[in-house]
Amino acid sequence: MVVRGGQHGRDGFRADARRDGPAAHAPRAGAVLGHRRRDLPGRPGPLGPVRAAPDLPVHRRAPGGHLPARRARRLRPGGAVRPDGQRRALRGLRSPTTVLLYEHIENGARRRPADPALVCGGRATTYAELDAAARRIRAVLAATTEPGDRIAVLSDNRAEFVQLLFAVPGAGRTLVLLNPRSGPAELADAVRRSGARVLVTEPAFADGLAAWRGSVPLREVVWMDAAPDGSADPDWARWLDADPVDAWPVLDDASDAWLIYTSGTTGRSKGVVLSHRAVSAAAAGFLLALRPRGGMRMLMPFSLSHVTAHAAVAVFAAGGTLVLQRRFRPADYLRAIGEHRVTIAAVAPAMLAMLLAEPELERADLARLDVLFYGSSPINPDLIRATMRAFPGVSLVQAYGQTESTGAAVWLDAEAHRRGADGEEWLLGCAGRPGPLVGMRLVDESGRDVPSGVPGEVLLRADQVMSRYWDDPESTRAALSPDGWLRTGDVGVLHESGVLRLVDRKKDLIISGGENVSSVEVENALLAHPDVREAAVVGVPDPVLGEAVCAVVVRRPGSSLDEDAVVAHARAELASYKKPRIVRFVDALPRNAAGKVLKQELRPRR
């Protein structure tokens, strides 16, 4: 069954996600470098002719020195829309597929230079300041790196991280987002495979970096604060000792913007390449799904190293304010909602459970809060109902997606939550409907569409789908069909109303506390222990984490291996969030006739 984005009629929005011509992940025929979002077909934009920066080539320059804009698909919202809401949030988004990342902050600096774009660490950054900082970074990169180079960032949430999200792609380079919770071996592997030439990090990671820096071909390390004692590396101020530039390089919206490593079925992470087009389309879809009112202020407790960074792009596209937290602490989170007049707050199911147990909740100022949006892991329906009681008048919205789809592609809206709480409980176990700019299919093993009620693999097609896996054409071919459909590896069932319910993960990916954990990666680590004969890893329901990592282990004969030893070994080999929280010992793993482990028999029956 094929579902077109927008068919669910969310407040009258209808947008067909089908595309003519090339697949969603490929550059369009006749794509021309240099399009600026506000240019109109046939004439220069209000900033004058778009000209090439000296360090990047321009293809197919048009007469008169400017570049022709590509044909745009316009968003045409219909029905009842709040005059201060969706139209204001989407004002200027002429086409989500032709917006370059830096244009979001460039336009903000031109239209509302003194308005706060970012609040982080107790300091507010205006749009003018954010744009100026990004221009300085671009100037440094233009002078010290080559177009197409990869620049890695390893950091907790902070203002400099936000600047890099826009400045690096704006300089024609690719930003490699490293997960600060990854272990030394994982970080070294990601830097090595990406070929990053520069690493931008903060002193908190100095000790860990020292353990693996010599094993990767980094040319330079830049410290966001003062460089560690004895280091010859530049600090942030010295690195940015360059004049701002007045013009950005001319780029195509299919150019690489971000590279994010994510867990995969083989146990080795894959590098997901996201283009300017993909991130901007995901941001547009985010705004269409959440319908923010004027004065959008979003609280973000998630690490920007995840694909949820596209939500930050959405905030700036809407001219709003991003309230960024370095760490999630329930009391601080609740205080921030009131102090910064937050209208939209991001949260994970594990965080919701902690918020409900926080004494500060009774005193929290939630007057401006409109939406709590969550995702990243399974959630208990009882937790949803408890959250709706604790946050009266606040809409709950769930997002489903993956790194390869630049985050959220399917949404369970506020009305579905209300209906679920009022008796249609089956809705609370669903992922939702595809967003207005997303197409979705469910297919069988042969690739044929399945009818409603029949399990099938979830396929997605949209401009927000990744370009490719980095340096992995075989995996790219396996994930992306020739006509642009992303094979998610998730199995779902489509209700006759068009609502998707996920029933299993073909990839055996565990989502624990909002973090992706590859079961195969954990299994490989456990099998390295001399007393482990066999191991299988599954996710089991957890009231706080959504899913907990459960290891089922077969000991070698004569071994007295216990649970503590298994967990200690895993902790030494993996990032802390990947270690098993439950260890079970069995005499043999259940297998089918072909010898494959039957993981479904290892999971608790629901």
C-alpha positions in Angstrom: 0.0 0.0 0.0 1.3 3.4 -0.9 0.6 6.4 1.3 1.3 9.9 0.0 2.4 12.6 2.5 -0.4 14.9 3.4 -3.2 12.5 2.8 -4.1 12.6 6.5 -5.4 16.1 6.0 -3.6 17.6 9.0 -5.4 21.0 9.4 -6.1 20.9 5.7 -2.5 20.5 4.5 -2.1 18.5 1.4 1.2 18.0 -0.2 2.0 15.2 -2.6 5.5 13.7 -1.9 5.8 12.0 -5.3 8.5 13.3 -7.5 8.9 13.4 -11.2 12.2 12.4 -12.7 15.3 11.2 -10.7 15.1 9.6 -7.4 14.9 11.7 -4.2 18.5 11.0 -3.3 20.0 12.0 -6.6 20.7 15.5 -8.0 18.0 16.6 -10.3 18.5 16.8 -14.0 19.6 20.2 -15.0 20.5 21.1 -11.4 22.4 24.4 -11.4 24.8 25.5 -8.7 24.2 28.8 -7.0 20.5 29.1 -6.4 19.5 31.4 -3.7 16.2 30.9 -1.9 14.7 34.3 -2.6 15.7 34.5 -6.2 12.7 34.5 -8.6 12.9 32.7 -11.9 14.6 34.7 -14.6 16.1 37.5 -12.5 18.6 38.1 -9.7 17.5 38.0 -6.1 17.2 41.0 -3.8 20.9 40.6 -2.9 21.9 41.1 -6.5 23.5 38.6 -8.9 24.7 35.4 -7.3 28.4 35.1 -8.0 31.0 32.4 -7.4 33.3 32.5 -4.5 36.9 32.1 -5.6 37.5 28.7 -4.1 34.5 26.9 -5.6 33.5 26.3 -9.3 30.3 27.5 -10.9 28.6 25.4 -13.6 26.4 26.7 -16.3 26.6 30.4 -15.5 23.7 32.2 -17.1 24.0 35.4 -19.1 24.3 38.5 -17.0 26.4 37.0 -14.3 23.6 35.4 -12.2 22.4 31.9 -12.1 18.8 30.8 -13.0 16.7 29.4 -10.2 15.3 25.9 -10.6 11.6 25.3 -10.8 10.1 25.4 -7.3 7.3 23.3 -5.9 5.3 25.6 -3.6 3.7 24.6 -0.3 0.1 25.5 -0.5 -1.5 25.2 2.9 -5.3 25.1 2.8 -8.1 25.0 5.3 -7.9 26.7 8.7 -4.5 27.9 9.6 -3.8 30.3 12.4 -2.7 33.7 11.0 0.2 33.9 13.4 1.0 30.2 13.1 1.9 28.0 10.2 2.1 30.7 7.6 4.4 32.8 9.7 6.6 29.8 10.6 6.9 28.9 6.9 7.1 32.4 5.5 9.9 32.5 2.9 10.2 28.7 2.5 9.4 28.9 -1.2 10.6 25.3 -1.7 12.1 23.1 1.0 14.3 21.4 -1.6 16.1 24.6 -2.8 17.3 26.0 0.5 21.0 25.9 1.5 21.6 25.6 5.2 23.5 28.9 5.7 20.6 30.8 4.2 18.4 30.1 7.2 20.7 32.2 9.5 21.6 34.6 6.7 18.0 35.4 6.2 17.4 35.7 10.0 20.3 38.2 10.3 18.8 40.3 7.5 15.2 40.3 8.7 15.6 40.2 12.5 19.3 40.9 13.4 18.7 41.8 17.0 16.3 38.9 17.8 17.7 36.0 19.8 18.5 33.0 17.7 20.1 30.9 20.4 20.1 30.7 24.2 22.8 28.4 25.6 24.8 28.4 28.8 23.0 31.4 30.1 23.9 33.6 27.1 21.7 34.7 24.2 23.1 35.0 20.7 21.3 37.2 18.2 20.8 36.3 14.5 23.4 39.0 13.6 25.9 37.5 16.0 25.3 33.9 14.8 25.7 34.9 11.2 28.9 36.9 11.8 30.4 33.9 13.7 29.5 31.5 10.9 31.1 33.8 8.4 34.3 33.9 10.3 34.4 30.1 10.4 33.8 30.0 6.7 36.7 32.4 6.1 39.1 30.2 8.1 38.0 27.1 6.2 38.3 28.8 2.9 41.9 29.7 3.7 43.0 26.5 5.3 41.0 23.6 3.7 39.8 22.5 0.3 36.3 22.2 -1.0 34.8 18.9 -0.1 37.1 18.4 3.0 35.5 16.9 6.1 35.6 18.8 9.4 34.7 16.8 12.5 33.1 18.1 15.7 33.3 16.3 19.1 31.4 18.4 21.6 28.5 18.7 24.0 25.8 21.2 23.1 27.2 24.7 22.9 27.0 27.8 20.7 30.1 26.9 18.7 28.5 23.6 17.7 25.5 25.5 16.3 27.8 27.8 14.3 29.6 24.8 12.8 26.3 23.2 11.7 25.8 26.0 9.2 29.2 27.4 8.6 31.0 24.2 7.5 28.4 23.2 4.9 28.3 26.9 3.8 32.0 26.8 3.1 31.5 23.8 0.8 32.9 21.4 3.4 31.1 18.5 5.1 30.6 18.5 8.9 31.2 15.1 10.6 29.1 14.9 13.7 30.7 12.7 16.3 28.7 11.3 19.2 30.3 12.5 22.4 29.1 9.3 24.2 31.0 7.0 21.8 34.0 5.1 23.0 37.6 5.9 21.9 37.7 3.0 19.3 34.4 4.2 17.8 35.5 7.8 17.6 38.9 6.9 16.0 37.1 4.6 13.5 34.7 7.4 12.5 37.4 10.0 12.0 39.6 7.6 10.1 36.9 6.4 7.8 35.5 9.9 7.1 39.0 11.2 6.3 38.4 14.3 8.5 41.3 16.7 8.3 40.3 19.0 11.2 38.7 18.1 14.5 37.0 20.8 16.6 36.5 19.7 20.2 36.5 20.9 23.8 38.9 20.3 26.7 36.5 17.8 28.4 37.5 15.3 25.7 41.2 15.9 25.9 42.1 12.7 27.9 40.1 10.5 25.6 41.4 12.2 22.5 45.0 11.6 23.6 44.4 7.8 23.5 43.5 7.7 19.8 44.7 10.9 18.1 47.9 9.3 16.9 46.0 6.6 15.1 44.2 8.9 12.7 45.5 11.3 10.0 44.2 14.5 11.5 46.0 17.6 10.3 44.7 19.9 13.0 42.8 19.9 16.3 41.0 23.1 17.4 39.9 23.6 21.0 36.7 25.5 21.6 38.1 26.9 24.9 41.7 27.3 25.9 43.9 24.6 24.6 45.1 22.0 27.2 48.4 22.8 28.9 51.4 22.0 26.7 49.3 21.8 23.5 50.4 23.6 20.4 46.9 23.4 18.9 45.0 26.6 18.3 42.1 27.6 20.6 38.8 28.9 19.2 39.8 32.6 19.3 43.1 32.0 17.5 41.6 29.8 14.9 38.9 32.4 14.1 41.5 35.2 13.7 40.1 35.9 10.2 38.0 38.6 8.6 34.4 37.8 7.9 33.5 37.2 4.3 30.8 39.0 2.4 29.8 36.2 0.1 29.2 32.5 0.6 30.4 30.0 -2.0 27.9 29.0 -4.7 26.6 25.6 -3.9 24.0 23.2 -5.1 21.4 22.0 -2.7 22.4 18.4 -3.4 25.9 19.2 -2.0 27.0 17.2 1.1 26.2 19.0 4.3 26.5 16.6 7.3 28.0 13.2 7.8 26.6 11.2 10.7 27.7 7.8 11.8 24.9 5.5 12.9 24.6 1.9 14.1 23.8 -0.8 11.5 23.0 -4.4 11.2 26.5 -5.5 10.6 27.6 -4.1 13.9 29.9 -1.5 12.2 28.5 2.0 12.0 27.7 3.5 8.6 28.3 7.1 7.6 25.1 8.7 6.5 25.6 11.6 4.1 22.9 14.3 4.3 22.6 17.1 1.7 21.5 20.7 2.2 18.3 19.7 0.4 17.7 16.8 2.8 18.2 18.8 6.0 16.1 21.7 4.8 13.3 19.5 3.6 13.3 17.7 7.0 13.1 21.1 8.7 10.2 22.1 6.5 8.4 18.9 7.3 9.0 19.5 11.0 7.3 22.9 10.8 4.4 21.5 8.8 3.9 18.7 11.3 4.1 20.8 14.5 2.5 24.0 13.3 4.4 26.4 15.6 2.7 29.7 16.4 4.5 33.0 16.1 7.4 33.5 18.4 8.6 29.9 18.3 11.0 29.0 21.1 12.1 25.4 21.2 13.9 23.6 24.1 16.4 21.1 22.9 18.0 18.7 25.4 19.3 16.2 22.8 22.9 16.2 21.6 23.3 18.1 18.3 25.5 15.2 17.2 22.3 13.3 16.4 20.1 13.8 13.4 17.7 15.7 15.7 19.9 18.7 14.8 17.5 19.2 11.8 15.0 20.5 14.4 17.5 23.3 15.2 17.5 24.2 11.5 13.7 24.3 11.6 13.8 26.8 14.4 16.0 29.2 12.5 14.0 28.7 9.3 10.9 29.9 11.3 12.8 32.9 12.8 12.5 31.4 16.3 14.8 30.9 19.2 16.6 27.7 20.1 17.1 27.1 23.8 19.9 24.6 24.0 20.8 22.5 27.0 24.2 20.7 27.5 22.7 18.0 29.7 19.2 16.9 30.5 18.4 17.4 34.2 14.6 17.3 34.9 14.5 20.3 37.3 16.6 22.5 34.9 14.5 21.4 32.0 11.3 22.5 33.7 12.7 25.8 34.8 13.9 26.5 31.3 10.4 26.1 29.9 9.2 28.9 32.1 12.2 31.2 32.1 12.6 31.2 28.3 8.9 31.1 27.5 9.3 27.8 25.6 6.5 27.0 23.1 7.9 23.6 21.9 10.0 21.2 23.9 11.8 18.1 22.6 11.9 15.1 24.9 12.6 11.3 24.9 10.4 8.7 26.6 13.1 8.1 29.2 13.1 11.9 29.9 9.3 12.0 30.3 9.4 9.4 33.0 12.0 11.4 34.9 10.0 14.6 34.5 6.9 13.0 35.9 8.9 12.0 39.0 10.4 15.5 39.4 9.0 17.5 42.4 9.6 20.8 40.4 6.8 19.7 38.0 4.1 21.0 40.3 5.7 24.5 40.4 6.7 24.7 36.7 5.5 27.5 34.6 4.0 25.8 31.5 1.8 28.7 30.4 3.5 29.2 27.0 4.2 25.5 26.3 2.2 24.3 23.3 3.8 21.0 22.2 5.9 18.2 23.7 7.3 16.2 20.8 9.0 12.9 21.5 10.4 9.9 19.7 13.7 7.9 19.5 12.4 4.9 21.4 9.3 2.8 22.2 7.0 4.2 24.8 4.5 2.7 27.2 0.9 3.9 26.7 0.5 4.4 30.4 3.4 6.9 30.3 1.6 8.8 27.5 -1.6 9.0 29.5 0.3 10.1 32.6 2.1 12.8 30.6 -1.1 14.2 29.2 -2.5 14.4 32.8 0.7 16.2 34.1 0.8 18.6 31.1 -2.8 19.6 30.6 -3.5 21.7 27.5 -0.1 20.7 26.0 -0.2 18.7 22.7 1.8 15.5 22.5 3.3 14.7 19.1 5.4 11.6 18.3 8.0 11.4 15.5 9.4 8.3 13.8 12.3 8.3 11.5 16.0 7.4 11.3 19.3 9.0 10.4 18.9 7.9 6.8 15.6 9.9 6.6 17.1 13.0 8.3 15.0 12.2 11.4 11.3 12.5 11.6 9.3 11.3 8.6 6.2 9.9 10.2 4.1 11.7 12.8 1.5 10.7 15.4 -0.3 14.0 15.9 -2.0 15.5 18.9 -5.5 14.4 17.8 -4.4 10.8 17.6 -3.0 11.1 21.2 -6.2 12.5 22.5 -8.3 9.8 20.8 -5.9 7.2 22.1 -6.3 8.5 25.7 -10.1 8.6 25.3 -10.4 4.9 24.4 -8.8 4.1 21.1 -5.7 2.8 22.8 -4.4 1.1 19.7 -3.4 4.5 18.4 -0.9 5.0 21.3 1.1 2.1 20.0 1.4 3.5 16.5 4.0 5.6 14.7 1.5 7.7 12.9 1.1 9.0 9.3 3.8 10.2 6.9 4.5 13.9 7.0 3.2 16.2 4.2 6.4 16.0 2.2 6.9 12.2 2.6 5.8 9.2 0.6 5.5 5.8 2.3 5.0 2.2 1.1 4.9 -1.1 2.9 6.2 -4.0 0.8 6.8 -7.7 1.0 10.1 -9.6 0.5 9.7 -9.3 -3.3 9.1 -5.6 -3.2 5.4 -5.7 -3.9 3.0 -3.5 -2.0 1.1 -5.2 0.8 -2.5 -4.4 1.7 -3.7 -2.9 5.0 -3.3 -5.2 8.0 -0.5 -7.2 6.4 3.1 -6.7 7.7 5.6 -5.3 5.3 8.9 -3.4 5.3 8.5 0.4 5.6 9.8 2.3 2.6 10.1 6.1 2.5 10.7 8.6 -0.3 11.2 12.3 0.2 13.7 15.0 -0.4 14.9 14.5 3.2 16.2 11.0 2.4 20.0 10.6 2.6 22.2 10.9 -0.4 24.2 7.8 0.3 26.3 6.0 2.8 29.8 7.4 3.0 32.3 5.3 1.0 30.0 2.3 1.0 28.3 1.9 -2.4 27.2 -1.6 -1.7 25.2 -0.6 1.4 23.9 2.4 -0.5 22.5 0.1 -3.2 20.9 -2.1 -0.5 19.2 0.8 1.2 18.1 3.0 -1.7 16.1 1.7 -4.6 16.8 3.0 -8.1 13.6 5.0 -8.0 14.4 6.7 -4.7 12.8 4.6 -2.0 14.6 4.2 1.3 14.4 0.7 2.7 14.1 1.4 6.5 14.6 -2.2 7.6 11.6 -1.7 9.9 8.5 -3.9 9.6 5.1 -2.3 10.1 1.4 -2.8 9.5 -0.8 -0.1 8.0 -4.2 0.5 9.4 -7.0 1.1 6.9 -7.1 4.7 8.1 -3.4 5.1 7.0 -1.8 5.0 10.4 1.4 3.0 10.6 2.1 0.6 13.5 5.7 -0.7 13.8 5.8 -4.4 14.7 9.5 -5.3 14.5 12.9 -4.2 13.4 14.6 -6.1 10.6 17.8 -4.5 11.7 17.6 -5.7 15.3 18.5 -2.2 16.3 17.9 -1.4 20.0 16.8 2.1 20.9 17.8 2.6 24.6 17.3 6.0 26.2 17.2 7.6 22.8 20.5 6.1 21.6 20.8 3.5 18.8 22.5 0.3 19.9 23.5 -2.3 17.3 22.8 -5.8 18.7 25.5 -7.2 16.4 28.1 -4.8 17.7 27.3 -5.8 21.4 27.3 -9.5 20.4 30.7 -9.2 18.8 32.1 -7.5 21.9 30.7 -10.2 24.2 32.1 -13.0 22.0 35.6 -11.6 22.5 35.4 -12.7 26.1 37.2 -16.1 26.5 34.4 -17.6 28.6 31.6 -16.7 26.2 30.7 -19.4 23.7 27.6 -17.8 22.2 25.8 -14.6 22.7 22.6 -13.0 21.4 21.5 -9.4 22.2 17.9 -8.2 22.1 16.0 -5.1 23.4 13.5 -5.6 26.1 10.9 -3.1 27.4 12.1 -0.8 30.0 9.9 1.8 31.8 12.6 4.5 31.8 14.8 3.8 28.8 12.1 2.5 26.4 14.3 -0.5 25.7 17.1 -2.0 27.7 20.0 -4.1 26.2 19.6 -7.7 27.2 22.4 -10.2 26.6 21.6 -13.9 26.4 24.9 -15.8 26.9 26.0 -19.4 26.6 29.1 -20.0 28.8 32.0 -22.2 27.7 32.1 -25.6 29.5 33.5 -25.3 33.0 33.2 -21.5 33.1 31.9 -19.7 36.1 31.3 -16.5 34.3 28.7 -14.3 36.0 26.6 -11.2 35.2 29.0 -8.7 36.7 31.9 -10.0 34.6 29.9 -9.8 31.4 28.8 -6.2 32.1 32.4 -5.2 33.0 33.8 -6.7 29.8 31.2 -4.9 27.7 31.8 -1.6 29.5 35.5 -1.9 28.6 34.8 -2.6 24.9 31.8 -0.3 24.2 30.3 3.0 25.0 28.5 2.9 28.4 25.0 3.1 27.0 25.6 0.0 24.9 26.5 -2.3 27.8 23.9 -5.0 28.7 21.6 -4.0 31.6 20.2 -7.5 31.8 22.3 -10.7 31.4 20.7 -14.2 31.1 22.6 -17.4 30.9 21.2 -20.3 28.8 22.5 -23.7 27.8 21.8 -23.1 24.1 20.4 -20.4 21.9 17.2 -21.2 20.0 17.8 -21.6 16.2 15.8 -22.4 13.1 16.5 -25.1 10.6 19.0 -22.9 8.8 20.9 -22.3 12.0 19.8 -18.7 12.5 19.2 -17.5 16.1 15.5 -17.0 16.8 15.7 -13.7 18.6 11.9 -13.4 18.8 12.0 -16.3 21.3 14.5 -14.5 23.4 12.3 -11.4 23.8 9.7 -11.4 26.6 6.2 -12.1 25.4 3.9 -9.0 25.4 
